[in-house]
Amino acid sequence: MTYDPKQAAVLSMEVGSADEENLFRIRFGDSVKYVIVDGGVYDEGTLNFPPDLLAKIPPFPIGDWTTARIFRQHQTGLDESVIRYELLSTPLKAVSSTNIWHSSMVDINDLTEIGRISARLRVVHYGQPPTIAIAKIARFEFEISLMDRETSAYRKLQGQDVAPKFIAHLTENGRVMGFLMEKLDGRSACLDDLQRCQDLVQRIQALGILHGDLNRHNFIISDADARVVDFENCTVGEASSLRTDMNNEFAKLAESLQEDTGIGEKPLTMYPAHRPTLFVGDLSPPPLLANVFPVHLVLSFLFLAIRTSSDCFIGFRFPARICYSLGNLERIYSHSRFVVTLRAGTQRYHSLLLFRLAALNAESTSTKSIQPLKDRLFDGNTGPVRNGRDLQIYAMEAQCPHLGADLSHAEIEDYEDDLVAVCPWHRYDFSLKTGKSETGLRACVYDVEIRQDNTEDKPSTLWIETPTNNEEWEMVDVRPVSEAFAETTKPSNEHFPHVIQPDTERIEEPLVPDPAPSTLLEWSNLILNTPNAALKVQRTRHAVDLFRRGEIKSIGRHKGAPVPPTTPPREPSMVIVDPTKVARRGKGGSLKSRVTMLHALANIEQWAWDIIARFGNNPKLPHQFYTDFTRMALDEAKHFTLLSNRLSELGTEYGSLPIHSSLWQSALQTSDDLLARLAIIHLVHEARGLDVNPATIAKFEKAGDAESVKVLTVIHLDEITHVTSGHRWFTWRCDAEDRDPVTTFRALVKERYSGPLKGPFNIDDRQKAGLSRSYYEELEGDSLPNDTVKAGVAVAYEM
């Protein structure tokens, strides 16, 4: 006999990618089993969508086994492989017997789940009459060590009135894998609660417990009481042996209470339920880009239209990496999630997340199956298709309603008959269908439709609701969350074949120094002070990855924040000359001319890290500011890698020619004012890049250098989003200070810039970035040339 998959439910999942080992905790009837899916067995869509996974896993026999491993086995003499599984009866790891101290044991199956705080924290009913409590579990074996630490701590904390009451150990299939504690009502701590929190910490430390993760959200404050929670990172021992670490933890308590993990305090505005729809676009590439890029890298230009009450449309064009051919709906599934940026009017921005969670069936991936897929989706009519078996696309706010954290790297979990996004920062979860959270918060979600004309050559179109119904919205950007990056560790790159690995053998420093940076400001300062360009790139990728996954818990906004360097150091081998001494670049006709141009553009960018390091200590900056500029820093590292690799392909390397640092003078001269920095660096210099890039690309096209054209086109499209980010935060700051953005920008240019803003202007790309002509036409800076960068200095991708 086998378990009925219709009676199965995925309780927990730890999914990386289709190439990695993925873990699932599944209830089959009354039994809970653990399933390991090896890399290469199922596609990413199946792994992330529990109904599809349960439909595809083998029919497991009923029995006492604990773990099933699903793998592919290659058949001798054949190129094909088959899916196999093995059953293991090895007992699962449990909480150590030395940490099982409470007299009460509760089977997790006897609890009724009524809410979910995070992947491991559930609000439950237990006992008779039902009582509300909090259940904390180890979903998988690697989390058991956390339970060991926490139950060990609660043994000492019990009866001390410093933590929630420990009610019982939780068991699953007879093993202890969690605990039950009382549910407390209250708020997170703030600096006003410092004395109460210090008293709690001193009492905990006197018991021989070093908490290990003190932050304001691990205190629960009410009018009558205060408690500490979350001891999974604690150390239990003798207070005397832990004294140094305890003193350090206590000394940083005030900082922890005001840090707020760098996340903005304002919750998202809840918008009306009925909103007009945005036409996200046809799912096909323009002919030019289809010819320039390999099929897996084509950046489609989708057409956006806003339906008005009179059924007319206002159109805009914007770059997005979504799909590649006319009417081919499968191409929507090339990525699993996107950040969609909208703009209302000239200065208000709004970011949404678009999730794609269901993959198409294997037989629907070939071009022969396009018509059957259309038949399944549209059923012979032209009406819109909403979420169903063949379409699982959801849209919701890009920031967590709790404290504004970035949700782009949220885990997706199956919860009963729903799918929830779990915030990586504080583990709040939100339904992708309704936006509801059992915590009482709610994220705004948006309807998504695919519409298909019954004319065969008409492209499929993707529509999404707009945030409000009283404003005209335009699409600014649609960007995959996991972006392509030039992998310098491989001799051949997926997107740019024959990439040569840059020389990293001279790097003597480790990727992560000892002691390791613990805040985003510390990481930004470390990267700015890293002379070696290759190491700077590696540290950028590492830091941004940590930040996106919520592993950098603090921005580091306090009086002791590191001071960024006046001028970032460069390697001694680099030859830095006066800008007037740099060799002329020529017209790109010769190899020497093209190498000179690429080398100038490869001057490693550092503006994004500098704006974080120099202005990030401002407590009023919302979390999205850091999200935008870390993304920009990653782009800048990507650009350097693409350009340096291209130089290697052409027979030279970065550093073989002299460089100048003239543009850094603008960074120095705007280091005292965030508005001035945004205006001069991002809305003058980077916007100037939008003007000159097309002409540069045309020179390489004329020379027949198709590979360089690919690189420069990717960079140009990224630079549009960089100017957009500059405009977004410039207008945000102006709004906070009740200043008109255009008037303020023109005044700053006159004060901080020398000479006229020179054309010809790339009006279209500037408009996409939010810069109307009123910003830059007939504008001249009045500063003396020796006070700032003079107009007309060659634009390089240097920050």
PEJO-V92325 format. One record per run of one state. SS is the DSSP state (A for helix, B for strand, O for the rest). FROM is the first residue (numbers start at 0). TO is the last residue. Records with the same first field share a line. If there is no record, write none. Layout:
SS = FROM-TO / FROM-TO
//
This chain:
O = 0-0 / 2-3 / 14-20 / 28-29 / 37-42 / 48-48 / 56-59 / 61-65 / 74-79 / 88-95 / 99-103 / 110-110 / 116-119 / 126-129 / 137-139 / 157-161 / 163-164 / 172-173 / 182-185 / 187-189 / 206-207 / 210-214 / 221-224 / 228-233 / 236-241 / 251-251 / 262-275 / 282-285 / 292-293 / 297-298 / 307-311 / 320-327 / 334-335 / 344-346 / 356-360 / 364-365 / 378-383 / 385-391 / 397-397 / 399-404 / 406-409 / 415-416 / 422-427 / 431-434 / 436-440 / 442-443 / 446-446 / 451-459 / 465-471 / 480-517 / 528-531 / 548-552 / 554-574 / 576-577 / 581-589 / 601-605 / 615-621 / 649-657 / 659-662 / 669-672 / 702-704 / 736-739 / 752-752 / 756-761 / 768-771 / 776-778 / 782-788 / 790-798
B = 1-1 / 7-13 / 21-27 / 30-36 / 60-60 / 66-73 / 80-87 / 104-106 / 111-115 / 120-125 / 130-136 / 162-162 / 165-171 / 174-181 / 186-186 / 208-209 / 218-220 / 225-227 / 234-235 / 276-281 / 299-306 / 312-319 / 336-343 / 347-355 / 384-384 / 392-396 / 398-398 / 405-405 / 410-414 / 417-421 / 428-430 / 435-435 / 441-441 / 444-445 / 447-450 / 460-464 / 472-479 / 518-518 / 553-553 / 575-575 / 658-658 / 753-755 / 779-781 / 789-789
A = 4-6 / 43-47 / 49-55 / 96-98 / 107-109 / 140-156 / 190-205 / 215-217 / 242-250 / 252-261 / 286-291 / 294-296 / 328-333 / 361-363 / 366-377 / 519-527 / 532-547 / 578-580 / 590-600 / 606-614 / 622-648 / 663-668 / 673-701 / 705-735 / 740-751 / 762-767 / 772-775
//
